[in-house]
Amino acid sequence: MMPRRASTRTQNRAHCIAAERHRNHQARRIAHVVTQTATTAPETNGPPPDPDDDPPPF
């Protein structure tokens, strides 16, 4: 005897599409948060340059 489907093909397809849309939404939201953080975060590449740092005389 063949096993029965738990849901129809149409229901299964609709569920897969909804799940993919949810994953895409989550990925876009995370990417948006990352870009927001990157654009609003101050540059932290090290300490500020020393104002008395003159080049050596030649």
PDBQT receptor file of N, H, CA, C and O in Angstrom, charges set to zero:
ATOM      1  N   MET A   1       0.831  -1.174   0.000  1.00  0.00    +0.000 N 
ATOM      2  CA  MET A   1       0.000   0.000   0.000  1.00  0.00    +0.000 C 
ATOM      3  C   MET A   1       0.889   1.255   0.000  1.00  0.00    +0.000 C 
ATOM      4  O   MET A   1       1.857   1.335   0.756  1.00  0.00    +0.000 OA
ATOM      5  N   MET A   2       0.562   2.198  -0.825  1.00  0.00    +0.000 N 
ATOM      6  H   MET A   2      -0.225   2.133  -1.439  1.00  0.00    +0.000 HD
ATOM      7  CA  MET A   2       1.347   3.428  -0.961  1.00  0.00    +0.000 C 
ATOM      8  C   MET A   2       1.039   4.391   0.191  1.00  0.00    +0.000 C 
ATOM      9  O   MET A   2      -0.103   4.476   0.643  1.00  0.00    +0.000 OA
ATOM     10  N   PRO A   3       2.047   5.105   0.658  1.00  0.00    +0.000 N 
ATOM     11  CA  PRO A   3       1.782   6.087   1.721  1.00  0.00    +0.000 C 
ATOM     12  C   PRO A   3       0.988   7.280   1.190  1.00  0.00    +0.000 C 
ATOM     13  O   PRO A   3       1.108   7.651   0.023  1.00  0.00    +0.000 OA
ATOM     14  N   ARG A   4       0.201   7.853   2.037  1.00  0.00    +0.000 N 
ATOM     15  H   ARG A   4       0.103   7.552   2.986  1.00  0.00    +0.000 HD
ATOM     16  CA  ARG A   4      -0.616   9.012   1.675  1.00  0.00    +0.000 C 
ATOM     17  C   ARG A   4       0.175  10.299   1.913  1.00  0.00    +0.000 C 
ATOM     18  O   ARG A   4       1.044  10.364   2.782  1.00  0.00    +0.000 OA
ATOM     19  N   ARG A   5      -0.148  11.306   1.126  1.00  0.00    +0.000 N 
ATOM     20  H   ARG A   5      -0.855  11.253   0.420  1.00  0.00    +0.000 HD
ATOM     21  CA  ARG A   5       0.476  12.612   1.317  1.00  0.00    +0.000 C 
ATOM     22  C   ARG A   5      -0.120  13.282   2.551  1.00  0.00    +0.000 C 
ATOM     23  O   ARG A   5      -1.318  13.173   2.815  1.00  0.00    +0.000 OA
ATOM     24  N   ALA A   6       0.741  13.980   3.306  1.00  0.00    +0.000 N 
ATOM     25  H   ALA A   6       1.713  14.068   3.091  1.00  0.00    +0.000 HD
ATOM     26  CA  ALA A   6       0.250  14.729   4.464  1.00  0.00    +0.000 C 
ATOM     27  C   ALA A   6      -0.470  15.990   4.004  1.00  0.00    +0.000 C 
ATOM     28  O   ALA A   6      -1.423  16.438   4.641  1.00  0.00    +0.000 OA
ATOM     29  N   SER A   7      -0.007  16.561   2.891  1.00  0.00    +0.000 N 
ATOM     30  H   SER A   7       0.767  16.198   2.373  1.00  0.00    +0.000 HD
ATOM     31  CA  SER A   7      -0.664  17.745   2.326  1.00  0.00    +0.000 C 
ATOM     32  C   SER A   7      -0.611  17.638   0.807  1.00  0.00    +0.000 C 
ATOM     33  O   SER A   7       0.162  16.857   0.251  1.00  0.00    +0.000 OA
ATOM     34  N   THR A   8      -1.434  18.425   0.157  1.00  0.00    +0.000 N 
ATOM     35  H   THR A   8      -2.062  19.059   0.608  1.00  0.00    +0.000 HD
ATOM     36  CA  THR A   8      -1.474  18.376  -1.301  1.00  0.00    +0.000 C 
ATOM     37  C   THR A   8      -0.231  19.041  -1.880  1.00  0.00    +0.000 C 
ATOM     38  O   THR A   8       0.485  19.751  -1.173  1.00  0.00    +0.000 OA
ATOM     39  N   ARG A   9       0.019  18.816  -3.138  1.00  0.00    +0.000 N 
ATOM     40  H   ARG A   9      -0.562  18.240  -3.712  1.00  0.00    +0.000 HD
ATOM     41  CA  ARG A   9       1.158  19.452  -3.805  1.00  0.00    +0.000 C 
ATOM     42  C   ARG A   9       1.036  20.970  -3.751  1.00  0.00    +0.000 C 
ATOM     43  O   ARG A   9       2.028  21.675  -3.569  1.00  0.00    +0.000 OA
ATOM     44  N   THR A  10      -0.183  21.465  -3.911  1.00  0.00    +0.000 N 
ATOM     45  H   THR A  10      -0.989  20.893  -4.059  1.00  0.00    +0.000 HD
ATOM     46  CA  THR A  10      -0.413  22.912  -3.873  1.00  0.00    +0.000 C 
ATOM     47  C   THR A  10      -0.095  23.469  -2.491  1.00  0.00    +0.000 C 
ATOM     48  O   THR A  10       0.531  24.523  -2.374  1.00  0.00    +0.000 OA
ATOM     49  N   GLN A  11      -0.521  22.766  -1.446  1.00  0.00    +0.000 N 
ATOM     50  H   GLN A  11      -1.029  21.910  -1.541  1.00  0.00    +0.000 HD
ATOM     51  CA  GLN A  11      -0.222  23.211  -0.088  1.00  0.00    +0.000 C 
ATOM     52  C   GLN A  11       1.277  23.155   0.181  1.00  0.00    +0.000 C 
ATOM     53  O   GLN A  11       1.835  24.057   0.806  1.00  0.00    +0.000 OA
ATOM     54  N   ASN A  12       1.924  22.095  -0.291  1.00  0.00    +0.000 N 
ATOM     55  H   ASN A  12       1.471  21.362  -0.799  1.00  0.00    +0.000 HD
ATOM     56  CA  ASN A  12       3.360  21.946  -0.099  1.00  0.00    +0.000 C 
ATOM     57  C   ASN A  12       4.119  23.063  -0.811  1.00  0.00    +0.000 C 
ATOM     58  O   ASN A  12       5.054  23.638  -0.255  1.00  0.00    +0.000 OA
ATOM     59  N   ARG A  13       3.715  23.367  -2.037  1.00  0.00    +0.000 N 
ATOM     60  H   ARG A  13       2.955  22.900  -2.489  1.00  0.00    +0.000 HD
ATOM     61  CA  ARG A  13       4.368  24.431  -2.802  1.00  0.00    +0.000 C 
ATOM     62  C   ARG A  13       4.175  25.781  -2.118  1.00  0.00    +0.000 C 
ATOM     63  O   ARG A  13       5.116  26.569  -2.019  1.00  0.00    +0.000 OA
ATOM     64  N   ALA A  14       2.959  26.049  -1.646  1.00  0.00    +0.000 N 
ATOM     65  H   ALA A  14       2.195  25.408  -1.726  1.00  0.00    +0.000 HD
ATOM     66  CA  ALA A  14       2.683  27.310  -0.954  1.00  0.00    +0.000 C 
ATOM     67  C   ALA A  14       3.524  27.423   0.314  1.00  0.00    +0.000 C 
ATOM     68  O   ALA A  14       4.018  28.503   0.637  1.00  0.00    +0.000 OA
ATOM     69  N   HIS A  15       3.688  26.315   1.033  1.00  0.00    +0.000 N 
ATOM     70  H   HIS A  15       3.287  25.438   0.771  1.00  0.00    +0.000 HD
ATOM     71  CA  HIS A  15       4.505  26.330   2.241  1.00  0.00    +0.000 C 
ATOM     72  C   HIS A  15       5.970  26.600   1.905  1.00  0.00    +0.000 C 
ATOM     73  O   HIS A  15       6.631  27.374   2.599  1.00  0.00    +0.000 OA
ATOM     74  N   CYS A  16       6.478  25.975   0.861  1.00  0.00    +0.000 N 
ATOM     75  H   CYS A  16       5.941  25.347   0.297  1.00  0.00    +0.000 HD
ATOM     76  CA  CYS A  16       7.871  26.198   0.452  1.00  0.00    +0.000 C 
ATOM     77  C   CYS A  16       8.101  27.645   0.037  1.00  0.00    +0.000 C 
ATOM     78  O   CYS A  16       9.125  28.233   0.385  1.00  0.00    +0.000 OA
ATOM     79  N   ILE A  17       7.164  28.222  -0.698  1.00  0.00    +0.000 N 
ATOM     80  H   ILE A  17       6.332  27.744  -0.980  1.00  0.00    +0.000 HD
ATOM     81  CA  ILE A  17       7.291  29.616  -1.131  1.00  0.00    +0.000 C 
ATOM     82  C   ILE A  17       7.256  30.543   0.079  1.00  0.00    +0.000 C 
ATOM     83  O   ILE A  17       8.045  31.485   0.159  1.00  0.00    +0.000 OA
ATOM     84  N   ALA A  18       6.350  30.285   1.021  1.00  0.00    +0.000 N 
ATOM     85  H   ALA A  18       5.709  29.520   0.956  1.00  0.00    +0.000 HD
ATOM     86  CA  ALA A  18       6.260  31.113   2.225  1.00  0.00    +0.000 C 
ATOM     87  C   ALA A  18       7.539  31.014   3.046  1.00  0.00    +0.000 C 
ATOM     88  O   ALA A  18       8.009  32.018   3.582  1.00  0.00    +0.000 OA
ATOM     89  N   ALA A  19       8.107  29.818   3.152  1.00  0.00    +0.000 N 
ATOM     90  H   ALA A  19       7.725  29.002   2.717  1.00  0.00    +0.000 HD
ATOM     91  CA  ALA A  19       9.349  29.640   3.905  1.00  0.00    +0.000 C 
ATOM     92  C   ALA A  19      10.501  30.375   3.230  1.00  0.00    +0.000 C 
ATOM     93  O   ALA A  19      11.323  30.992   3.908  1.00  0.00    +0.000 OA
ATOM     94  N   GLU A  20      10.570  30.316   1.901  1.00  0.00    +0.000 N 
ATOM     95  H   GLU A  20       9.902  29.815   1.350  1.00  0.00    +0.000 HD
ATOM     96  CA  GLU A  20      11.629  31.015   1.179  1.00  0.00    +0.000 C 
ATOM     97  C   GLU A  20      11.490  32.524   1.339  1.00  0.00    +0.000 C 
ATOM     98  O   GLU A  20      12.485  33.224   1.527  1.00  0.00    +0.000 OA
ATOM     99  N   ARG A  21      10.266  33.025   1.265  1.00  0.00    +0.000 N 
ATOM    100  H   ARG A  21       9.457  32.457   1.113  1.00  0.00    +0.000 HD
ATOM    101  CA  ARG A  21      10.040  34.461   1.461  1.00  0.00    +0.000 C 
ATOM    102  C   ARG A  21      10.456  34.885   2.863  1.00  0.00    +0.000 C 
ATOM    103  O   ARG A  21      11.022  35.962   3.046  1.00  0.00    +0.000 OA
ATOM    104  N   HIS A  22      10.176  34.042   3.852  1.00  0.00    +0.000 N 
ATOM    105  H   HIS A  22       9.715  33.167   3.704  1.00  0.00    +0.000 HD
ATOM    106  CA  HIS A  22      10.571  34.342   5.229  1.00  0.00    +0.000 C 
ATOM    107  C   HIS A  22      12.095  34.396   5.356  1.00  0.00    +0.000 C 
ATOM    108  O   HIS A  22      12.637  35.302   5.991  1.00  0.00    +0.000 OA
ATOM    109  N   ARG A  23      12.786  33.422   4.748  1.00  0.00    +0.000 N 
ATOM    110  H   ARG A  23      12.346  32.687   4.233  1.00  0.00    +0.000 HD
ATOM    111  CA  ARG A  23      14.255  33.427   4.785  1.00  0.00    +0.000 C 
ATOM    112  C   ARG A  23      14.816  34.663   4.091  1.00  0.00    +0.000 C 
ATOM    113  O   ARG A  23      15.763  35.272   4.588  1.00  0.00    +0.000 OA
ATOM    114  N   ASN A  24      14.242  35.042   2.944  1.00  0.00    +0.000 N 
ATOM    115  H   ASN A  24      13.473  34.547   2.540  1.00  0.00    +0.000 HD
ATOM    116  CA  ASN A  24      14.696  36.237   2.228  1.00  0.00    +0.000 C 
ATOM    117  C   ASN A  24      14.477  37.486   3.069  1.00  0.00    +0.000 C 
ATOM    118  O   ASN A  24      15.339  38.364   3.117  1.00  0.00    +0.000 OA
ATOM    119  N   HIS A  25      13.328  37.568   3.731  1.00  0.00    +0.000 N 
ATOM    120  H   HIS A  25      12.629  36.855   3.692  1.00  0.00    +0.000 HD
ATOM    121  CA  HIS A  25      13.030  38.722   4.581  1.00  0.00    +0.000 C 
ATOM    122  C   HIS A  25      14.041  38.820   5.718  1.00  0.00    +0.000 C 
ATOM    123  O   HIS A  25      14.548  39.903   6.010  1.00  0.00    +0.000 OA
ATOM    124  N   GLN A  26      14.335  37.688   6.358  1.00  0.00    +0.000 N 
ATOM    125  H   GLN A  26      13.923  36.808   6.121  1.00  0.00    +0.000 HD
ATOM    126  CA  GLN A  26      15.305  37.683   7.452  1.00  0.00    +0.000 C 
ATOM    127  C   GLN A  26      16.690  38.095   6.951  1.00  0.00    +0.000 C 
ATOM    128  O   GLN A  26      17.381  38.867   7.616  1.00  0.00    +0.000 OA
ATOM    129  N   ALA A  27      17.099  37.595   5.799  1.00  0.00    +0.000 N 
ATOM    130  H   ALA A  27      16.538  36.968   5.258  1.00  0.00    +0.000 HD
ATOM    131  CA  ALA A  27      18.412  37.931   5.246  1.00  0.00    +0.000 C 
ATOM    132  C   ALA A  27      18.495  39.417   4.914  1.00  0.00    +0.000 C 
ATOM    133  O   ALA A  27      19.516  40.053   5.174  1.00  0.00    +0.000 OA
ATOM    134  N   ARG A  28      17.428  39.976   4.340  1.00  0.00    +0.000 N 
ATOM    135  H   ARG A  28      16.598  39.459   4.128  1.00  0.00    +0.000 HD
ATOM    136  CA  ARG A  28      17.424  41.408   4.023  1.00  0.00    +0.000 C 
ATOM    137  C   ARG A  28      17.465  42.251   5.290  1.00  0.00    +0.000 C 
ATOM    138  O   ARG A  28      18.135  43.283   5.329  1.00  0.00    +0.000 OA
ATOM    139  N   ARG A  29      16.746  41.815   6.331  1.00  0.00    +0.000 N 
ATOM    140  H   ARG A  29      16.201  40.977   6.299  1.00  0.00    +0.000 HD
ATOM    141  CA  ARG A  29      16.723  42.563   7.581  1.00  0.00    +0.000 C 
ATOM    142  C   ARG A  29      18.107  42.555   8.231  1.00  0.00    +0.000 C 
ATOM    143  O   ARG A  29      18.566  43.584   8.727  1.00  0.00    +0.000 OA
ATOM    144  N   ILE A  30      18.760  41.413   8.230  1.00  0.00    +0.000 N 
ATOM    145  H   ILE A  30      18.387  40.577   7.827  1.00  0.00    +0.000 HD
ATOM    146  CA  ILE A  30      20.103  41.315   8.804  1.00  0.00    +0.000 C 
ATOM    147  C   ILE A  30      21.080  42.157   7.997  1.00  0.00    +0.000 C 
ATOM    148  O   ILE A  30      21.914  42.853   8.576  1.00  0.00    +0.000 OA
ATOM    149  N   ALA A  31      20.993  42.107   6.675  1.00  0.00    +0.000 N 
ATOM    150  H   ALA A  31      20.315  41.542   6.204  1.00  0.00    +0.000 HD
ATOM    151  CA  ALA A  31      21.880  42.905   5.825  1.00  0.00    +0.000 C 
ATOM    152  C   ALA A  31      21.645  44.389   6.058  1.00  0.00    +0.000 C 
ATOM    153  O   ALA A  31      22.599  45.167   6.057  1.00  0.00    +0.000 OA
ATOM    154  N   HIS A  32      20.407  44.796   6.257  1.00  0.00    +0.000 N 
ATOM    155  H   HIS A  32      19.632  44.164   6.259  1.00  0.00    +0.000 HD
ATOM    156  CA  HIS A  32      20.092  46.202   6.509  1.00  0.00    +0.000 C 
ATOM    157  C   HIS A  32      20.690  46.646   7.843  1.00  0.00    +0.000 C 
ATOM    158  O   HIS A  32      21.240  47.743   7.940  1.00  0.00    +0.000 OA
ATOM    159  N   VAL A  33      20.585  45.804   8.867  1.00  0.00    +0.000 N 
ATOM    160  H   VAL A  33      20.139  44.913   8.788  1.00  0.00    +0.000 HD
ATOM    161  CA  VAL A  33      21.143  46.140  10.179  1.00  0.00    +0.000 C 
ATOM    162  C   VAL A  33      22.659  46.255  10.085  1.00  0.00    +0.000 C 
ATOM    163  O   VAL A  33      23.249  47.151  10.689  1.00  0.00    +0.000 OA
ATOM    164  N   VAL A  34      23.290  45.366   9.342  1.00  0.00    +0.000 N 
ATOM    165  H   VAL A  34      22.811  44.638   8.852  1.00  0.00    +0.000 HD
ATOM    166  CA  VAL A  34      24.747  45.405   9.194  1.00  0.00    +0.000 C 
ATOM    167  C   VAL A  34      25.175  46.683   8.482  1.00  0.00    +0.000 C 
ATOM    168  O   VAL A  34      26.142  47.321   8.899  1.00  0.00    +0.000 OA
ATOM    169  N   THR A  35      24.480  47.066   7.425  1.00  0.00    +0.000 N 
ATOM    170  H   THR A  35      23.695  46.547   7.087  1.00  0.00    +0.000 HD
ATOM    171  CA  THR A  35      24.854  48.290   6.711  1.00  0.00    +0.000 C 
ATOM    172  C   THR A  35      24.557  49.518   7.552  1.00  0.00    +0.000 C 
ATOM    173  O   THR A  35      25.309  50.491   7.501  1.00  0.00    +0.000 OA
ATOM    174  N   GLN A  36      23.477  49.499   8.326  1.00  0.00    +0.000 N 
ATOM    175  H   GLN A  36      22.865  48.708   8.368  1.00  0.00    +0.000 HD
ATOM    176  CA  GLN A  36      23.172  50.620   9.211  1.00  0.00    +0.000 C 
ATOM    177  C   GLN A  36      24.278  50.764  10.248  1.00  0.00    +0.000 C 
ATOM    178  O   GLN A  36      24.729  51.878  10.517  1.00  0.00    +0.000 OA
ATOM    179  N   THR A  37      24.718  49.665  10.830  1.00  0.00    +0.000 N 
ATOM    180  H   THR A  37      24.352  48.760  10.612  1.00  0.00    +0.000 HD
ATOM    181  CA  THR A  37      25.763  49.695  11.844  1.00  0.00    +0.000 C 
ATOM    182  C   THR A  37      27.081  50.154  11.231  1.00  0.00    +0.000 C 
ATOM    183  O   THR A  37      27.821  50.916  11.853  1.00  0.00    +0.000 OA
ATOM    184  N   ALA A  38      27.376  49.699  10.026  1.00  0.00    +0.000 N 
ATOM    185  H   ALA A  38      26.774  49.080   9.521  1.00  0.00    +0.000 HD
ATOM    186  CA  ALA A  38      28.635  50.062   9.380  1.00  0.00    +0.000 C 
ATOM    187  C   ALA A  38      28.670  51.543   9.024  1.00  0.00    +0.000 C 
ATOM    188  O   ALA A  38      29.733  52.159   9.095  1.00  0.00    +0.000 OA
ATOM    189  N   THR A  39      27.550  52.126   8.649  1.00  0.00    +0.000 N 
ATOM    190  H   THR A  39      26.686  51.625   8.592  1.00  0.00    +0.000 HD
ATOM    191  CA  THR A  39      27.545  53.533   8.253  1.00  0.00    +0.000 C 
ATOM    192  C   THR A  39      27.469  54.460   9.453  1.00  0.00    +0.000 C 
ATOM    193  O   THR A  39      27.911  55.605   9.359  1.00  0.00    +0.000 OA
ATOM    194  N   THR A  40      26.926  54.009  10.578  1.00  0.00    +0.000 N 
ATOM    195  H   THR A  40      26.567  53.079  10.654  1.00  0.00    +0.000 HD
ATOM    196  CA  THR A  40      26.803  54.876  11.739  1.00  0.00    +0.000 C 
ATOM    197  C   THR A  40      27.921  54.673  12.745  1.00  0.00    +0.000 C 
ATOM    198  O   THR A  40      28.086  55.500  13.642  1.00  0.00    +0.000 OA
ATOM    199  N   ALA A  41      28.690  53.608  12.629  1.00  0.00    +0.000 N 
ATOM    200  H   ALA A  41      28.556  52.936  11.901  1.00  0.00    +0.000 HD
ATOM    201  CA  ALA A  41      29.774  53.348  13.570  1.00  0.00    +0.000 C 
ATOM    202  C   ALA A  41      30.955  54.264  13.264  1.00  0.00    +0.000 C 
ATOM    203  O   ALA A  41      31.299  54.475  12.101  1.00  0.00    +0.000 OA
ATOM    204  N   PRO A  42      31.569  54.802  14.306  1.00  0.00    +0.000 N 
ATOM    205  CA  PRO A  42      32.742  55.651  14.074  1.00  0.00    +0.000 C 
ATOM    206  C   PRO A  42      33.930  54.812  13.600  1.00  0.00    +0.000 C 
ATOM    207  O   PRO A  42      34.014  53.615  13.876  1.00  0.00    +0.000 OA
ATOM    208  N   GLU A  43      34.822  55.449  12.899  1.00  0.00    +0.000 N 
ATOM    209  H   GLU A  43      34.754  56.421  12.675  1.00  0.00    +0.000 HD
ATOM    210  CA  GLU A  43      36.022  54.759  12.429  1.00  0.00    +0.000 C 
ATOM    211  C   GLU A  43      36.925  54.484  13.629  1.00  0.00    +0.000 C 
ATOM    212  O   GLU A  43      37.309  55.406  14.349  1.00  0.00    +0.000 OA
ATOM    213  N   THR A  44      37.255  53.234  13.835  1.00  0.00    +0.000 N 
ATOM    214  H   THR A  44      36.943  52.486  13.251  1.00  0.00    +0.000 HD
ATOM    215  CA  THR A  44      38.108  52.853  14.959  1.00  0.00    +0.000 C 
ATOM    216  C   THR A  44      39.337  52.140  14.417  1.00  0.00    +0.000 C 
ATOM    217  O   THR A  44      39.543  50.957  14.685  1.00  0.00    +0.000 OA
ATOM    218  N   ASN A  45      40.146  52.853  13.661  1.00  0.00    +0.000 N 
ATOM    219  H   ASN A  45      39.979  53.815  13.444  1.00  0.00    +0.000 HD
ATOM    220  CA  ASN A  45      41.344  52.263  13.070  1.00  0.00    +0.000 C 
ATOM    221  C   ASN A  45      42.567  52.469  13.938  1.00  0.00    +0.000 C 
ATOM    222  O   ASN A  45      43.677  52.164  13.500  1.00  0.00    +0.000 OA
ATOM    223  N   GLY A  46      42.414  52.965  15.128  1.00  0.00    +0.000 N 
ATOM    224  H   GLY A  46      41.513  53.213  15.484  1.00  0.00    +0.000 HD
ATOM    225  CA  GLY A  46      43.537  53.183  16.017  1.00  0.00    +0.000 C 
ATOM    226  C   GLY A  46      43.430  54.553  16.658  1.00  0.00    +0.000 C 
ATOM    227  O   GLY A  46      42.437  55.258  16.478  1.00  0.00    +0.000 OA
ATOM    228  N   PRO A  47      44.463  54.927  17.410  1.00  0.00    +0.000 N 
ATOM    229  CA  PRO A  47      44.422  56.225  18.077  1.00  0.00    +0.000 C 
ATOM    230  C   PRO A  47      44.558  57.363  17.069  1.00  0.00    +0.000 C 
ATOM    231  O   PRO A  47      45.072  57.158  15.970  1.00  0.00    +0.000 OA
ATOM    232  N   PRO A  48      44.103  58.554  17.434  1.00  0.00    +0.000 N 
ATOM    233  CA  PRO A  48      44.239  59.683  16.517  1.00  0.00    +0.000 C 
ATOM    234  C   PRO A  48      45.713  60.040  16.323  1.00  0.00    +0.000 C 
ATOM    235  O   PRO A  48      46.531  59.745  17.195  1.00  0.00    +0.000 OA
ATOM    236  N   PRO A  49      46.066  60.661  15.215  1.00  0.00    +0.000 N 
ATOM    237  CA  PRO A  49      47.470  61.002  14.981  1.00  0.00    +0.000 C 
ATOM    238  C   PRO A  49      47.958  62.049  15.980  1.00  0.00    +0.000 C 
ATOM    239  O   PRO A  49      47.192  62.897  16.438  1.00  0.00    +0.000 OA
ATOM    240  N   ASP A  50      49.233  61.972  16.304  1.00  0.00    +0.000 N 
ATOM    241  H   ASP A  50      49.855  61.283  15.932  1.00  0.00    +0.000 HD
ATOM    242  CA  ASP A  50      49.853  62.910  17.245  1.00  0.00    +0.000 C 
ATOM    243  C   ASP A  50      50.007  64.264  16.551  1.00  0.00    +0.000 C 
ATOM    244  O   ASP A  50      50.581  64.323  15.464  1.00  0.00    +0.000 OA
ATOM    245  N   PRO A  51      49.510  65.359  17.148  1.00  0.00    +0.000 N 
ATOM    246  CA  PRO A  51      49.615  66.665  16.482  1.00  0.00    +0.000 C 
ATOM    247  C   PRO A  51      51.056  67.180  16.399  1.00  0.00    +0.000 C 
ATOM    248  O   PRO A  51      51.355  68.016  15.547  1.00  0.00    +0.000 OA
ATOM    249  N   ASP A  52      51.955  66.696  17.270  1.00  0.00    +0.000 N 
ATOM    250  H   ASP A  52      51.711  66.017  17.963  1.00  0.00    +0.000 HD
ATOM    251  CA  ASP A  52      53.351  67.154  17.252  1.00  0.00    +0.000 C 
ATOM    252  C   ASP A  52      54.244  66.232  16.439  1.00  0.00    +0.000 C 
ATOM    253  O   ASP A  52      55.465  66.275  16.589  1.00  0.00    +0.000 OA
ATOM    254  N   ASP A  53      53.678  65.415  15.601  1.00  0.00    +0.000 N 
ATOM    255  H   ASP A  53      52.686  65.379  15.479  1.00  0.00    +0.000 HD
ATOM    256  CA  ASP A  53      54.453  64.456  14.821  1.00  0.00    +0.000 C 
ATOM    257  C   ASP A  53      54.887  65.109  13.513  1.00  0.00    +0.000 C 
ATOM    258  O   ASP A  53      54.181  65.034  12.508  1.00  0.00    +0.000 OA
ATOM    259  N   ASP A  54      56.046  65.745  13.536  1.00  0.00    +0.000 N 
ATOM    260  H   ASP A  54      56.620  65.806  14.353  1.00  0.00    +0.000 HD
ATOM    261  CA  ASP A  54      56.590  66.390  12.342  1.00  0.00    +0.000 C 
ATOM    262  C   ASP A  54      57.467  65.396  11.591  1.00  0.00    +0.000 C 
ATOM    263  O   ASP A  54      58.068  64.516  12.206  1.00  0.00    +0.000 OA
ATOM    264  N   PRO A  55      57.547  65.524  10.269  1.00  0.00    +0.000 N 
ATOM    265  CA  PRO A  55      58.441  64.639   9.523  1.00  0.00    +0.000 C 
ATOM    266  C   PRO A  55      59.903  64.974   9.841  1.00  0.00    +0.000 C 
ATOM    267  O   PRO A  55      60.205  66.104  10.225  1.00  0.00    +0.000 OA
ATOM    268  N   PRO A  56      60.802  64.017   9.688  1.00  0.00    +0.000 N 
ATOM    269  CA  PRO A  56      62.212  64.285   9.984  1.00  0.00    +0.000 C 
ATOM    270  C   PRO A  56      62.800  65.293   8.986  1.00  0.00    +0.000 C 
ATOM    271  O   PRO A  56      62.404  65.320   7.821  1.00  0.00    +0.000 OA
ATOM    272  N   PRO A  57      63.745  66.121   9.451  1.00  0.00    +0.000 N 
ATOM    273  CA  PRO A  57      64.363  67.101   8.540  1.00  0.00    +0.000 C 
ATOM    274  C   PRO A  57      65.302  66.407   7.550  1.00  0.00    +0.000 C 
ATOM    275  O   PRO A  57      65.935  65.405   7.882  1.00  0.00    +0.000 OA
ATOM    276  N   PHE A  58      65.384  66.946   6.345  1.00  0.00    +0.000 N 
ATOM    277  H   PHE A  58      64.870  67.760   6.076  1.00  0.00    +0.000 HD
ATOM    278  CA  PHE A  58      66.264  66.380   5.320  1.00  0.00    +0.000 C 
ATOM    279  C   PHE A  58      67.319  67.363   4.937  1.00  0.00    +0.000 C 
ATOM    280  O   PHE A  58      68.157  67.069   4.086  1.00  0.00    +0.000 OA
TER     281      PHE A  58
